[in-house]
Amino acid sequence: MTKYQSDVVIIGGGIAGIVTALECLDGGKSVTIIDRDVAENFGGLAKESFGGMFFVDTPLQRKARIVDSPERAFSDWCSFGELSPADGLAYQWAERYVARTTAEVHDFVTPMGINFLPVLNWVERGWREGRMGNSVPRFHMVWGTGHELATVLAARLRNHGGAGRLRLIFGQRVEELITTDGRITGCRGVDEAEGTAFEAEAEAVVIAAGGSNGNDGFIRDHWHRDWGASPPETILNGSHKFADATLHHAAAAVGGSLVNLDQSWNYAAGIPHPRPRKPRHGLSLVPCKTALWMDAAGRRIGPEPLIAGFDTRELIKRICQNAEAKQLPKYSWQVMNRKIMLKEFAISGAESNPAIRDKSKLRLLGQLLFGSKELVDATIADSADIVTAPTVGELAAKMNALDPDVEIDGAGMAADIEAYDRDMAKGTGQFTDEQIKRIALLRQWRADKVRTCKFQKIDEAKAGPLVAIRSFIISRKSLGGIETDLDCRVVDSTGAALDGLYAVGEAAGFGGGGMHGLRALEGTFLGGCVFSARMAARAIVSGTSADPQTPMAGGRS
């Protein structure tokens, strides 16, 4: 059996693990990172991400004359996530994160050369009174996507002055934690390729192994009741292939508390990846605002129409509930035309956004001015779930061919499109359709205006052909997980901390086992990884509470 020994062992090589290691090295500790993936994927899911980050009252906001404050942001956070003091540690984590994310995350990464696009995105605005989301734009897009952030952090770790105290181990799967005299003193597992066993011993063990949304069975077992009696027939995977809850179970086996496991951040518009690298591999589309969202039978979902950018969780809820009510499969259609698709279509993640990932200003400007022709054409050619046709009738026939067990209501779909186009033709100030009124609202913000058509009808020959995209629910992030105190120490069901065991990032629901509540204001996942990692490292290095306001005894109050 191979054995490793260090002051700190970190399970997982995503950015939460990397930042924990950086801060522990700064504090003079020796560190071992054990990652299940191969070395070239060091950086985890963040390396594949779009790279949005939620910050409050930043120089970029002030330059855009956006008035923001931690108090305002926390009010938005709690309203949208339905979070209250009764949520204990999750609420306390949210309060601390919102108050300190700019100082602890923004001001931590920007000196490393991380920059942001000059125009902020305004996402998750909320759907109705009493549950509003971001009241101002807070979504800072990393210039270089999440790939840049993960690469910069990984390089900083490898080149650290204390790198002689760092050991990086890849391709090894941790399966259980080791307890000695009531304290967590290490972990054990197997080499993925060789099947040989290993053990790692440390004074502090940090779980940074991601969430559970890569595990189809786990998702189905914990499908939220709001989303219907049963999960969709197909759930694509937009999470990491090793985000399978193995370390959640390991933490529970030594007494750790698992909470809010039915709280996930999924998306409503996934399509199968044309070149999959993992089971159920999906691409998460950024839904077109001007497209009509229709059910599996081709009828518009309502009476309130669906439109992206306001409440992602509500989209999934209503797609699933509508399907159950009509006894339809739990997928949907986005119906538009080529002109709309060229202007508004995007796919989330670094892989599908080379202009931003590779920091090509000229290429990005071309896309904004002339549309994403290359991406649109490639996606249509690659995907069996996208059909095009010159008329609504022909489009319905092609949609029907993809699932002969579900009959497309061609006449009803044509009527829905005609009604939408008729309202669109009324002109600004005359709209009665809720989706079109929201498009008018979106276009008042410059980042949305440049990516949203100017009141474009769907069934218009010169804007054709028509396009229909069959969209599946796609998993992404876990909002619940291993419960932790404010020093990231894993707690048991009574709130008492387990000696020697910490959890950070998505494994901990980004802090406290669920600091977002039911919904996330977006851009909070990368920041949550960095923030929780820094909090854990401070507690480990100091050997005491890293926050003077944090009680040493674990607890939920």
C-alpha positions, 0 to 999 in steps of 0.5 A: 500500500502506498502511503502519503503524509503531510500537514494537510490532505485535500481531496479534489483538484478543482479551484476550491482545492487549489485555493485551499492549498495556496493559502495553506502553503502561505501558512507554512503547511505541507500539502497533498492534493489527491485528485481523481482526474488526470493531470491535464484536467487540474482545475476541475469543473471551473476550467470548463465554465463560462466564468461568471462571478457575482460581486458587490459594489466593485470598481466595474459597477461604480464605473457603470454608475450602478449603486450597490451595497452588501445590504441590498445584495443580501436582501436580493439573495434571501428573497430569491433563495427563500433563505431566512435565519431559520436556515442556520449555518446556511443563512450565516454563510450567505450573510458572510459571503455577500458581505465579503465576496468583493474583498475576499474573492474579487480583490484576491484574484484581480492582482493575479491578472484576472480581468473582467469584460467591461459590460456586466450581465444582469441575470436571475432578475426574479419573476414576481414580487416577493421573490425578486432576484438581482435588482442590479447587474452583478455578473462579472464575466472573466476575460478568458472564461473559467478556463483562465481563472482555473489555469491562473490559480493552478499555475500560481500553485505550481510556482508557489515559493513553498512548492517543495511542500506540495505533492500533487497526486492524480488518478486516485479515488478516495473512498473513505476517511480514516478516524483515529481516537475520534479525530479524522486523520486521513483518507484511503482509496485506490488508484483508478488505473492500477487498482492498488490501494493508498492511504494519506495521513494528515492533521487536517483533511479537506473535502474539495471533491465537488458536488453530486450532480454528476450522479444520475441516480443521486439526482433522481433519488433527491429530485425536489418535490416542486419539480413534479412527482418524478424526475425527467426521463432524460437528465443530461450531465453538465456537471463534472463526471466525478461529482458523484457524491462519493465523498458525501457518503464518506463524510456521512460514514464518519458522522458528518451531516448532509443537508439540502440534498434536493436543492440543485442548480440545473438548467432547462435547455440542454442538448446532448454533446455531439462528442461526449466525454462522459455519460449523459454529457450535455451542452447547456444552451443560453436560451434565446430570449425571443424564442417561444418555449413550447412543450413536447407537443409543440404548444406554448407553455403558459399561461405566463410564458417562459423566458430565460434570465429571470428565474432558472429554477422556475423554468424547470418547475413549470416545464416539468409540471406542465408535462405531468399535467398533460402526460407528456415527456419532460423535455421542451422545444425552443422555436425561433428563426435563423435571424433570432438564433444568429443574434441570441444563441449561445452555449455556456462554458469555455469550450463553446466560447473560444473568443472569450476563452482565448481573449480575442477582442476582434473575434468577440466584436465580430460575433456581437456585430454580425452574430454567431454564424460559426457556432450556429451552423456547427451546432445545427449540423452536429445536433440531432435535436435541432431541426429547421424548415421554411414553414411551420407545417414542415417544422412540425413534421420534422419535430414529430419525426424525432419522437414519433410517440409524441404527436406535435400539435402543428395547428396549435403551434402555428396558432401560438406563433401567429398570436405571438407575432401579431403582438410583436407587430404592435410596436413598443408600448403596445405589447400585451404579451408578457414575454415581449414586455420582458424583452422590452425590459431586457433591452434597456440594459446594454449587455442584453440589448446587444444580444437580443433581437429588436422585436423580431417576429418568428414566422417571417420568411426573410428571417428564416428558416424556422428552427426548433431545438429540443431541450432537456433538463441538464444538471449542473451544481449542487446547492446542498451538501456537507454541512459546515460551520463558519470555519468550514469544519464538517459538523454532525447532526447536532451541530458539533464539529468533527475534529480534523475534517473540513469541506469547501466549495460545492461539496459543502453546498459552497458553505454551510451545506447550502448558502444559496437556499433554493435559488442562486443569483448566478456567478456565485459558484466560482466565488463560493469555491474561492471564498470557502477555501480561504476560510478553511485555510485560515482556520487550519493555519491558525489552529483556531477560529479564523473569524472572531465572530465565529464561535468555536463550538459548532452549531446552527444558531 
